[in-house]
Structures are given as structure tokens and as C-alpha cells.
Amino acid sequence: MRDALGRYLLRWRIRVVLPHVNGRLLDIGCGTNKLVRAYIGDGIGVDVHQWGDVDMVVEDSSKLPFIDREFDTVTIIAALNHIPNRREVLKEAYRVLSKNGKIVITMLPPGIGRIWHLIRKYWDADQVERGIKEGEVYGLTSKEVHHLLAESGFRLLYEQGFMLGINRIIVARKE
């Protein structure tokens, strides 16, 4: 029964993200890989840590073993802040996305993320099993995510708050 709240919130994020996923899916920072398992379609989850059901463990998410334009949707769900080399990973997501492919990101803002990580530090697998690494942050503002996406060649399509407005979903298209 450990971390029932975390599992509940993960299911909520998946319900919000799935309507934006189409075609072949790549979930970067997939964690327990629940999004890929919930998707009715072709998908693969990659992470730098084996959380138990990861399809592919990679040393660096900015150097993926996929060909150009192999995926129609790339997702980074509650993980972009845990990726120290965010710019390089987003450029890699751009590379593996098909023409007009979409990237879907969910993110907490830094203040809420800091409080959330503090409250959950004894139950959060990221902090207990893997530990927070240098370069990780507690969250990113919408403005920071927009800037990172624009730098990588994406055009913002959609953004909305969910989880009572605390969390954000951001969808962008490869230009």
C-alpha cells in the first residue's frame, strides 16, 4: 500500500495525457511505464533507471537508439525536471519525432514541486531508490518549458492546468 497517493496522481496524469497521444509513442523518463501500458497502440518507455517495467534502460536520454522520425508522439510526464540535460533531451525528442509529431509534457511549478518533494521524501521512489541528482530541479515554470521547447524547434499547441490547477499539461508540435 506504499505511496497510494502517488499511484492515484499517476493515474490522473495518464488520463489527462492519453487523449493527446497518437501513433507510435515514446515515453521518456517513463518511470514504472504505466502510460505506455495504458496506451492502446504501439509504444515504448525509456528511462535511465530500471523501475521494474521499463522497456529500455538508457544511460543518457539525449542519445536514444532510434532512427530519425520513428515516433509520432513523445511524452515526458512529470520527469523533465529530473533530467539534468533537458535541452539536449528535447532536441533528441525532436529528432525522433515524425514530421508534425507532438511532444506532451506535464510539469509542476518549482515552488509546489519543492513542497511536494519535501512532504513525500519518505515515499517517493525517486528520492528513496534513485536519489535526486545534480542538475535536477523541483519543477519548471510554464515559461521555462515554453522556452526550452521553442529552443528545440517546437511550436506550442496547447496548455492547461489540471489536478486543481497545480499541474500543467503542455503540448507542442514539431515544426
Beta strands, then each sheet from edge to edge (+ up, - down):
strand 1: 25-28
strand 2: 43-47
strand 3: 56-57
strand 4: 71-77
strand 5: 97-107
strand 6: 154-162
strand 7: 167-174
sheet 1: 3+ 2+ 1+ 4+ 5+ 7- 6+
end
